[in-house]
Amino acid sequence: MIGALGFSAAWVLAALAVLPALWWLLRVVPPQPRRVYFPALIFLLGLTDKENDSAKTPWWLLMLRLMAAGFLILALSGPVVNPPPSEGDETPQAPLVILRDGGWASALDWSAEQQAIEANLRAAIRDGRAAVVISLTEQPQASLEALLTSGDEQITRLSAMRPAPFAPDYAAWSDWFAEQSIPFDGLWFSDGLAHGSERAGLAELLAARAARLRVIETGDNLLRMVALAPLEQGGAGVTLRLLRAEWPALPTARYRVQGFGPDPSGVPRVLVEAEAVFEEGAVEANLALTLPPELRNRLTRFEVAGQPQAAARLLIDDSLARREIGLVATNAPQEGQALLSPFHYLREALAPNVDLIEGGLAEILPANPDVIILVDVTRLPETEQSDLTAWVEQGGLLLRFAGPRMAALSPAEMQADALMPVQLRQGGRALGGAMSWADPRKLDPFPETSPFFGLAIPDEVTVSQQVLAQPGPDLAARSLAALEDGTPLVTQMTRGAGRVVLFHVTANAEWSNLPLSGLFVQMLERLSVSTRPISAEGKDYTGLSFVSAQVLDGFGALYDSQGEITVAGEDLQSGALSADMPPGLYQTTTGRVALNVIKSAQDLTVADWPENVSVIRGLGAPPTPLAPWLFLLALIALAADMIGSLAVTGRLPVRAKAALFVVVLIAPFAPSDAQTLTPEDMFGLMATEDLRLAYVLTGDDAVDEISRAGLQGLSDTLWARTTIEPSPPVGVDLTRDELAFFPLLYWPVTESQNRPSDDVYQRLNAYLRGGGMIVFDTRDGDLGGIGGATPAARRLQDLAQGLDIPPLAPIPEDHVLTRAFYLLADFPGRYTSRDIWVEAAPPEPDPAEGMPFRALNDGVSPVIIGGNDWAAAWAVDGAGRPLLPIGRGYAGERQREIALRFGVNLVMHVLSGNYKSDQVHVPALLQRLGN
């Protein structure tokens, strides 16, 4: 080490002592041969050489040569600025075990942490020690001895690591390390947060078992880290709570908070933006927002700008959207008899969580509420009956309660009521009292098919009177709740896209004490949320099953998971995040629930380390190797030496000297011809200089970056495996850029894309007719197919209306894309659907004997449509490493490989057409296929 400069092979510097000897070896050169003219041979007599001394090499040429040698020696010595600290003789010979928290709190300094870990792995390689990198967010599996490998293997594995969107499981790793017996040298990269009380136990265990334990807390991570706690609702407003870790001398800080959601046209936008202020020394900042119901119902998430980590995202489920429920009744009690009114119990049960609309049906229906409640309403005007039926068929929930009027209906009147879920018996039945031998009945446990399944039934809840349903073959299927003798208490029917639910008792305590219990509140809540919202944090999900709709990664990016994860309601209620239950939106048949990183009562607590643990705060500057720059300087010196040698020996023509003088002195100040070119000319030169793949700019920076990284990964694969050598990909603006330069156009479909203008459609159609290909990628795993109902599929249908697209068909098994370069049966990307649509082949008879492949047309399919998110599977970072995780383990890497092979086939098909359909390839293809 010399200050901040270190050398990985310092012994090479000894070669600098040879430079004086090089001075003497290089200073003498043979003189330039002289041409002597003589008129006759006689003049040769007595001709002598008047100068016998050798010529001297100019000092500046010697200096160039010595500089080249010096730069070369310095480069070979491996100079590094800010190298990892060297422990010298204190370095243990035990294997190096690098622990990293690897959770959401590590995301802010992830890149710097990666570099620091790699530097320590390379130091372990130089020391000849085995090493392993353990992320504490993973689950322990094999023994420590089995995990230890060479540093090179760990560096390769390190490049694929990504932060997890949850905190480490220290307890599981404490149990695992307690079972290990081999000695090791421990290095722990910590995010600085406590994450519960188990961290201290793991630190004490490692300090006792390791030959040495060092802890590195990542930079100023804690000073910059901000998290969002669950919001609090109050009336028309909500309060956001922002958290930061307690730290000495916390400064005043301001953060911009944005609320996202779809606008009236369905395009995701920033709907709310406000500034939250942390006062000096404060660890909490509250941001109160007053939101109109329409805006509040559209919000899907809040984000803290400039915080690329999962805890700075707050997903909004259906609990934020206050439902609108309309109450309609005709038998209101007299003033002073509020406890007899069914409205009293309904208001008490619903008002804390919903917006109530009371009045006549004619006033309620135009408001389009989520639920309409009819309390013992038996007859409606024909127009209102028709409007109410239409509202139900469009997806509304009609909730009805029985009463004396319903019990008095005649069979003909009951049958004429189209919004009665079951046929009723006239009069009903009474349980208990002087006129009945039967006692009031209790409720039977709710069946699994009921939305009330899992709710606890209090013993004191009984029913003394009810209306009875006529027995029928479908009565059991329509029953949501029943008495202990099997009599249906709550029934339902489906009408169009909506439902009608009937409580066979009154909404007050006249027929049952159910409205007096908390069970009544829970039942109404389950029914009301089944239209849209599910309850927020802390509610009862017992008996429900949820599938993931969207999940967060450690960097806070939200991805569609397409139901890949299924969790039980009890697990979701616990809120314990893990790889099997990451934060995100989970949905069931009755709505969605948001699982966020930060819980209501959680704070960001700084880690407290044991006294016998060495803690280093800050990663420091990353190591920077200087060898590449020194090699470049050596080459420059050698080039200057070559030019100087030619000049000294007289072999550099006068014209070359003059040109060199102009290049060195005048060219830097000469105007560039490129400055006179228009942007269109520059784009054309760039696009035609080399083959380039292109993608459509969507306006979504995250999607565009993945498209660029994906086509870059595909271009790298083409360079490595084929004779195609594309240059970096190009993003194309359809409104201004020329398309004819590109053989292939990758078009990721997003929900926010606007429909192109007529002029753009003309240019796109000209591009397709000219032989270009557009690959539409809906990135939804073809969940709904080409004509599906997903937002991306609907947007694709709208975008494709102005394109001159030929008839399409699912890709056949013998299509040339299956063998353009690789033999393929599937075309996965991030998803694995095989529903790929290409131009339909003309109808023709079955292939003749000896011709296993159809004689397809010579053209290339102008359009390919799929939804497997191929760019995400192809994407690489600046170092050529996979950018996004695909699947899990070996299966995921195999899926990525097949995705790259499909990309190669795609480009080969664009460039060579249906060349592989030629029958000359049949013998080789049949042999590869094993026929």
N, C-alpha and C positions, 0 to 999 in steps of 0.2 A: 504494500500500500504506500502511495505517495499522496497524502491528502485524500481527495475523493477519487484518485486514480489508482486502480489495481491492475495486476497482470496475472492471467491464468497460467502462463508458461514463462515465468520471469527469467529462467535460465537462458532463454534465447537472447536476452539483452547482452549477454557476454560477447556476442558476435560484434557488438559495436566497437570492441577493442581492435577489430581487424581493419577498421576504416582508415587509420594512418597507413597501413601497408597497401591498401587499395590506392591511396594517393600516389605512392611511388610507382605502383604497377601501371596506373592509368595515365601518368603525366607524360610518358614517352610514346611517340607514334612515329612510324616511318614517314619521311618527307614525301611530298607530292612529286611524282616523276616529272622531270623537265623535258620539254621537247626542244631539241637543238637542230637548227637547219644548217646544212653545209652544202656548198656548191659542187664539191668533188671529193672523192675518197681521200685525196691527198691531205685534205685538211684534218683527217683523223689522226695523222701523225702528230704526236706530242700533245694530243688533247688530254687534259687532266681534270679531275674533279676538284674544284676550288673549295668546296664546302663539304666536310666529312662529318660534321656534328648532326645528330638527330634534331628534328624540330620539337619544340616544346608545346605541350597541350595547353590551350588557353585556360586560365584559372576558372573562368565562369563555366567552362565545359566540365572541368573537374568537379566543380561544386554540384552541377546537375547530376553527375554520376554518383557522387557520394550521397546526395540527398535521396536518390532513388534507392540506393542500397540501405540507407538508414531507415527510410519509410518501410521498406520490405522487412527489415529486422524487427521494427517496432510492431508491424502488423502481425508477424508470426508469434510475437510474445503474448498476444491475446489481451490487449489493453481494454479495460472496462471502466467507465465512469460510474461511480456509486455501486461498486460490487457488493455482494452480500458479505456480511461480517465474517471474518475468519477467526476461528477459535484456536488455531494452531494446535499445540500439544493437548489443549484441554478438550478437543473434540472427542467425544466417546466413540469407541469402535462398534458400539451396538447399532442395530438397524435404526433408521430414521423413520419415525411415525409422525406424520403431519396430520393434525386434526384441524378441521375447519367447521365453523358453525353451519355455514351453507344455507342459512334460512333467508327470509325476506329482508332482514336487517343487514345482510351482507351485500345486497344488490347494489347499493350506491357506490361501493368501492370494489366491485367485483373484478374489473379489469386489472386494477393495481394489485389486488390480492392474487390474481392468477399469475401475474409476472413475478411477484415475490415468492410464491410457492415454486414456480419453475426454477428460479434462481437457486433456491435451496436444494431442489432435486438435482440440479447440475453439480452443485457442490458435493452432494452425496455420491454422484457418479465419479467425480475426481477422487474422492476418498475411498472408492471401492466398496461402498456400503449399500446394502439392500434398503428399499424404501417402500412406503405405501402412503397414499393420500386417502384419508377417511372423512367423508362428509357426515356430520352427526345428524343430518336430517334423513339419512337412510337407515334401514333396519340392519342390525348386525347379523351376519350369516356365518361365514367360515371362520376358522381360527385365525389369529394374528399371523402365525407362522405360514399359513396357506396364502394369506393376502400379500405378504412381502414378496416383491419382485424387483427387477432392476429399475433404476431411475428412468431409463429410456421408455420402458413400458408405462410407467406412471405419468410421464410427460404426455404421452399419447392419450392416456385416459383422462388426464387433466383437461385437455382441450374440449372434451365433450361434456364437462360438468356445467351445470346451470344452477342458479339459486332456487331453492324450493320456496313455495309461498306459505310456509308454516315454520314454526320454531323447532329447534332440535329436541329430540327425545333423550335427555341426559340420563334418565333413570335406566332405560334399556341398555345404554352404553356402559353405565356403571356396572351393571350385572355382567356384561360381556367382558369388560376388562378385568373384573374380579376373577374370572376363570382362566386368564392368560398367565403363563408362567415365564415366557422368555423375556430377557431384559431388552429395553429399547430406549432410544433417545427421543423425547417428546417435544413437539413444536406445535402450539395451538394458536391458530388464527381465529381470533374472537371478534364478534361484532360489537362487544362492549355492553350488551344488555343481559340482565339476569335470567329472563325467561323462566321464572319460577325458582324454587329453592333447591332443585336437584343439581344445578350447575356446581355449587360449592362442594357437594359430595363427590362429584366426578373429579373435580380439580384436586381435592385432597387424596383421592385414591390414586390418581395418576402421579402426583408428587411423591407418594410413598413407593410406588412400583417402578417408576421410570428412573433411569440413570441420571436424567436431567429433564426438567420440564421448564420450557420457556413459553410465555404467552405474549402474543403480538396483537394489540388492539388496533384496528384498522383506522388510521388517520383521524381526520376530523369528522368521521362518520356520525358520531353522536351529536355533534353540533348542528349538522345539516338535516338530520333525520326528523321527519314529521309523520305522524300517523293520524288516521281518522277513526274516531270512536263512533258507535251507532248513534244515529240522530235521535233527538227527542221531539215528539210531536206535542203541539198544544194549540188547539183551535185551528186557525187557518195557517199557522206558521210552524216552522221546524227550527230546531237549534242544532247546529253542527258543533262537535267538540273536537278540537285539534290538540294533539299531545306531542310533547317532545321530552327527551330525557333530561333529568336533573343534572346540572353540570355547573361548576363554579363560574360565576360571573357570566351568566347567560345574557346575551345582548338582546335589545329590542329587534324583533324580526317580523317581517310582513310576508304573507304567502297568499297567492291567488288561488281561490277555490272555484272550480267550474262544475256545473251540473249539466249532464248530457241527457239527451232524449230525442225522440223523433219529432220533427215539426209536423204541421198539418198534412204535408204531402208525404210523410213517412221517411224523410231524409234525416239521419242523425245529425244533430247540431248542438252547440252550446246554448242551453236554454236559460241558464242562470250563471252569473259570474259576480263574485264579491271578494273582498279582501279581508283576511283574518289577520289580526295583530297580536303577537305575543309581547306583552310588556316585559321590561327588563327583569330578569330573574324568574319570570313565570314559566311554568311547565304546561300550562293549559290555556287555550284561547277558545272562546265561545263566539260563534257566528250565528246570529239570529236572522232567519230569512222568512219573509211573509210571501206566501205563494198562493195565487188563486187556484181553485180546485182543478181547473183544466190543465194548468201548467204542472201542478203537483202530480196529477195522474200520469203525465207523460215522462217524468223523470225516471231514468234507468240507473244512473250512477253519479257519484260525486268523485272528483279527482283534485289532488293538490298539484298544481302545475310545477314542473321541474323536479318531481320526485318519482323517478322510475323504479318503484318498489311496491309490492302488493299491499302493504299497510296504508299507503296513501290513496287507496281506492276504496270506496264505500259503495257496494252494490245495493241497489234498491229493489226490493221485491214488491209483491202486491200489497204489503202492509201499509205502505205510504199512501197509496191511493185510497182515499176515504170513499167507501161505497155510498151510493145514493139509494135510499129505500123509501118507497112511497107507501103511506098508510091510508087505506080506504075503509070506512066503516059507516054504517047507517043507524046503529043502535047506541049512540052515545048516551051515557047516564046523565041525570040531572046534576046541577051544580051542587057541590058538597059531597058527592058520592064518587070521588076520584078512585078510591080503592076498588070499586066495582067495575070500573072501566077497563076493558082489555087494553086500551091505549096506554094506560099507566104502566102496566107490566112490560109492554113492548118498548115504550120509551126508555124505561129504566134499563132494559137489557141491551138496547141497540144504540142509544144516544152517545155513549162514550167513544164508539168506534166508527160511527157512520154519520152521514148527513141525511136527516129525515125530512121527507116532503109529505105534508099532510094536506088533504083536501079531497075534492071529488076526482073521479077517474079521468074526467075530461081535462082537468088541470094537471094531473100527474103524468099522463102518457106523453105529452109533448116534451117533457123534461128527460124522457128516456132513462129512467132509473135502472139500477141493476136488479132490484127486487121490488115487486109490488105485493103488498099484504092485504088480503081481503078477510075481514073479521065477520063471520056469519052473514056474508052477503050472498043472497041466493038468486036474485033477479036483477038483471041489468038491462038498460035500453038496448035495442037491437044494434044500433050504431056503436055503442060503447062495447058491447059483447064482441062485435066484429073487430074493432080496433084492438081490444085486449087479446083476442086470439092471434091476430097478426103479430102483435108484439111478442107473445110467447114463442111463436114459430120462428121468429128472427133471433132467438137465443135468450129471451128473458126468463126469469124464474118467478113464477106465481106461487105465493105461499098463502094457503087458505086455512082458516080456523073454523071449526064447527061451532054450533050454538043452537038455541031453541028453534030458530027459523029453519035451519038446515034439517033438524030432526023432524020438523013438521011437513017437509016436502012430500008430495005424493010420488009414487013410482014413476008416473009419466013425466013429472017435472024434473025428477032426478035424471031420467034418461035423456031429456032434452038439453041438459047442461053439458055442453061439449068440453068444458074445462073441469070436469069432475074426474079425478084419477081412477076411482073405482065406483062400481054401482053400490048404492047404500040401501039399507033396510029402513023402512019408515019407522020413526019413533025412537030408535036406538035402544039402549038398555041402561038401567040404574043398578048400582052395586052398593049394598049397605042401606041402612034405614029401616023403618018399620014395615015397608012394603016389599022388602027383599030379604031372602035368606042368605044371599051371597055377601061376603065381606069385600070392601074395596081391594082392588087388585094392584099388585106391584108390577114393575116393568121387568121384562125378560132381558138378559144380556143382548146387546146389539150384535147382529150377524156381521161377518167379515165384509160382506158386500155393501154394508150400510155406511154412509158418511159419518155416522155417529160411532163407528166401531172403535173400541178402546176407551171410550168415556166411562168413568166410574158412575154407577147408579146408586144414589143414596137410598138407604133402607126406608126412609120416611116418605119417599115419593110414592103416592098411590093415586089411583083413578077410581072415582065413584060413579061417573056417568060418561057415556060416550055414544057416538053414532057408530053403527055396525056396518061393516062391508059385506055385500053379498058374496058367498063363497063362489069361487071360480077357478079355472085351471091356472090363471096367471096371477092370482092374488098373492101367493107366496113371493113371486118374483118382484111384485110391486111394493112389498112391505119393507119399510125401513126400520120400524120399531114395533114391538108387540108387547102385550101383557104376558104375565107368566102362564096364562092358560092358552096362549097362542093367538089371541084376538089381535088383529092389526091395530096399532095405535097411530102410526104415521105411514101414509102410503104416497106413492108418486107415480107419475106416468110421463113419458116423453112425448112432446108435441113439436114436430119440426126440429129445430135446433135448440129449443128450450124445454123446460120442465114445469110440471104442476105438482106441488107437494101439499098434502092435506093432513093437518092435525085433527084427529077425530075427537078432540076435546076443545073446550073454550080457551081463549087467550087470557082469561082471568082465573081466579081460584074457585069459580062456581062449580065446575065439574071435576077438578083435580087440583092438588096442591103443587103440581109440576111447575106452574109459573112462579111459585114462591121460592124455588130452589135455584142453586147455581147451575144445575144441569140444564135448565131451560135456557140460560144465557149461552152455555156452551153449544147446545143444539142449534140455536139460532145463528150463532157465529159460524159453525160448520156449514150450515146451509147458505148463509150469505157469502162466505168466502168461496164457496164452490162455483160462484159465477165468475169471480176474478181473483180477489185477494185471499191469501192465506195469512194467518196471524204472524206477528213479528217474533223477535227473540223472546225466549222464556215460556212459550206456549206449549201445549201438549200435542205431540205428534204420534202418540202411541198407536200402533196398529197400521200406520201409513207407510208406504214405500215410495221413495223418491228416486228419480233419475236426473243426471246432470244435464243442464241445458247449455250453460257456459261456465268456464272455469278460468281462474287467474293463474298466471305463472309468477315466478319470483320477481320478475321485473315489472309486474303490474299490468301486463298485456292480457286482454280478455279474448279467449278463444272459444269457438263453438265446439262442444264436446260430443254432440249428437247422441246423447244417452249412453256414452261409454261406461259411465259409473253409476252403479245402483247402490243406494244406502237405505237402511231401515230408519223409520222415523225416530226411534229411540236413540240411534247413533247421531242423527242430525240434531236432535234436541240437546245432546251433550256438548256439541260444538267443538269436539276434540279434533283438530285438523291433522291430517296425515296424507301420505301419498295416495291412500285409498279414498280419502274424502278431502280434497283440496278446497280452498275457498272458491265460491262461485254461486251460481243460481241453480237451484234444484227444484224440479217440478214434479207434481203428481196430477192426478186427474182433476183435482180441485183447485190448483193454483201453483204458485211458485214461492220459494223461500230463499232468501239470500243468506249465505254463510260467509261472513267477513273475517278478516284476520284479527281485528281488535274487538274484544267483548266490552260490554257496558261498564263493568267495574274494573277494567284493566288499565294499568298505567305503565309507562316506560321506565323501568327501574334499572339503574346502572349496576353492573356486576361487581360483586365484592369478592376479591381473590384471597386465598389463604396467604399467610405471611411468608411461608416457605416457597412460594411460587414467584419466579422472576417475571415481571410484567414490563413489556416494552410498548410504549404508546406511540403509534404512528408507523406506517410502512416505510416512510422515507421516499426519496426519489427512486424510481425504478432503475435497475442497471442498464447502461447503454454501452454496447460494444463499439469500439472505435476502429476495429480491424478493417471493415469495408471501406471506410474513408481513407485509411492509410494506404491500402492497396490501390485505391483510385489515384492518390497523390503520387505513388510510385510509378504508375503507368503514365501519368502526365509528365513526370520528370524524365522517364525513358523516351517518351515521344519528343520532348524538347531536346534531349541529347541526340536523338537520331537526326533531327533537323540541323542542330548545331554542328554535328560531325560532317554532314554533307556540305555545309557552308564553309567549314575550315579546310576541307580537302578540295574545295573548288568544284564539287560535283552538283552544287545547287545552282541551276541556271539563274541568270539575272532576272528573267521574267518571273521565275518562281519566287525569288527574293522580294520582288516588288509586290507580287500577289500576297505573299505572306505578311508583308508590312501592312497592306490594305486590310487584310482579314483581322489582324491583331489590333490595329489602331483605329481603323475607320469603320469597320463593319458594326461594332456595337452601337455606333451613333447613326447608322444609316436607317432610313425609314423602311419599315417592313411592307412588302407587297400585300401581306395578309390584311393590313389595316384598311386597304381599299376594297376588300371583298365584303359583300353584303352578308348578313346572317344566313340567308338562304344558301349562298354560295359556300359558306363555311360548313353548313350542315351537310350539303351535298358532297363536298370533298371528304368530310369525315366519314360519311356513310358509305361512300364508294371506294375509299382507299383500301379497305379490307372487308371481308364478309363479317357482317354483324347481325346478331339476333336482336329483335326489337320487342318492346312491350308498350302497351297503351297506358299513358298517365291518367290515373283515375281521379286525382285530386286528394286522395287519402295517402298521406305521407308514409304511413306504416305499410299499407298494401303495396305502394310503389317501390318501397325499399326491398320488400320481400321479392317482388318481381325481378328487380335488378339483381339481387343476390342469387335468385334462382337461375336466371339465364346466365349469370357469370359461372355458377357451378356447372351448368350444362356445357358452357363453352370450354371450361377447363377439362371436362370429361371428353369432349370431342377432340381437343388437342392431344390428350394422352392416349386415346384408343383408336382414332381414325386419322385419315389424311386431311381432314377438315381442320383449319386453324383459324377460328374466328377471333376477332378483336372484341374488346369489352362491349357489352350490350348497350343499347340506346333506348332511352325513354322517348316516346313519340307523342306529341300533342296533335290530336286529330284535326284541330282547327287550323293549324298553320304548317305542319311538317309534311314533306313529300313522303309518300308511302312506297313508291315504286322501287326504292333502293333496297328494300328488305324482302327476303323470300318468305319470312314467317313473322307473324304478328301475334304475340301472346296478350290476350285481353282478359284480365281478371275482372269479374263482374262484382260490383259492390252495390249495396242498396242505395247509396247516395249519388250514383252517377246520373247525370242529366241526359236526356235524349238528344242525340246530335242533331244539328241543323240539316236542312235539305242539301246544302252545298257539301257538307261532310259526307252525307250518304252517297252523293254522286261520286265523290273521290273514293270512298270505300268500295262501291260497286265497280268502278274502273280498276281498282287494285285487284279485286277478286277475278274480274274477267281477264286481267293481264297475267294471271298465273300465280297470284299471291295466295297465301293461306292465313286464315285467322283461327286461332285456337281460343275458343271461349271456355273459361274456367269459372264456374259458379262458386267453387270453393265450399260447397255445402255437402260433399259426399254423395251428390245425387240423391239427396233425401227424398225429394219429390219427383225426380225424373225430369225429362226435358220439358214436360208440360206441368210440372209440379206446382205446389202452392207455397214453397219457401220464398222469402223475400228476394233472394238472389235469382231464383228461377223466374219469378214474376218480372223482375227487372230485365232479365235476358229476353223474355218474350217481348217486352216493350222495345228494347234496343234493336232486336232483329226484325222488327216490322218493316223498316225501310231498306233492308238489304235484299239483294237479288240472290237468294239462297236456293239451290236446287233441292229436290226432295231428299230427305235424310232418313237413315235407318240405323238401328244398332249395328255396331261393327261386327261383321261376320267372322267366323273362325278362320277363314282362309284369306282374309284381307291382307294386302301387302304390308301393312303396318306390323303384322305379326312376324315378319321375316325380313324387313328392309335391311337390317344389320344383325340383330339378335333374333333368335327364335323365342317368341313370347306368347303366353296364353292369357296374361293379365296385364293391366295398365295402371298400377297403383300410383298414388302420390302420397300426400299425407293421409288420405283415405283410400280405401281399397275397393270401391265400387267398380264393376266392369261395364257399367252402362255408359259406353262411349258412342257418340253419334257421328256418322260420317255420311258422305254423299252416297245415296242408294245406287247400287249397281243395276243396270238394265236387266229386266227378266230374260232368262235364257234357259235352255234345257239343262239337265244334269250333265256334269262333265263326262266326256267320253272315256272309254277305257284307256288307261295309260296316261291320262291327263288329270291328276288329282286336284289341280287348282284351276279355277275358272279363268277364262280369258277376259280379264277386266279391261276397261278402257285405259288408254295411255295417259290420261290426265291425272292430276292430283286433286284430291278432295279439297275444295276451296274453304270448307268450314269443318272444324272438328269441335264437338261440344262435349264437355264432361264436367265433373264437379269434384275431382279428387285432390285439388289444390296441389298441382304438380310443382309449382315454384317453391312452395314451402319444403318439399322433399329434396329439391335440387339445391336449395340455397346454401351458400358458404360465406364465411366471414373473410376479412382481409387476408388471413393466413391460409385460406383454402380449406378450413375445417368446417364441418357441418354446422349450420347456424341454428337450426331448430331441431328439437328431439322428435323422432318419428317412432311410434310404438315403444316397445320395451325390449331391451337386451338384443340378443342375436336376431330375433324375429323382426325387430324394428330396423336393424341395419340391413337385413335381407330385403325388406320392403323398400328401403332407400335405394339399394342397388338395382332392384327391378325398375324402380321409377326412373333412375338414370338411364337404364337400357331403353326404356320406352322413349325418353327424350332423344337418345341417339337415333333410334328408329324413326322418330318423327322428323328430325332434320334430314336424315338420309332420304326419307320418302319425299320431302319437299325438293331436295336438290336433284334426285335421280328419277323421280316419278315412279311408275310401276315397273321399273326395270326388273325387279325380282319376280315379276309374274311371268317372265320369259321361261319357256319350257326347258331351256338349256340348263336351268338351275335345278330341275326336278331331281336328278339322281343324287346330288349332294344334299338337298333338303330332305329327301326320303331317308338317306343314311343317317342324318342328324336326328331325325324324328324316330329312328329305331324301327322303320318299316322294312 
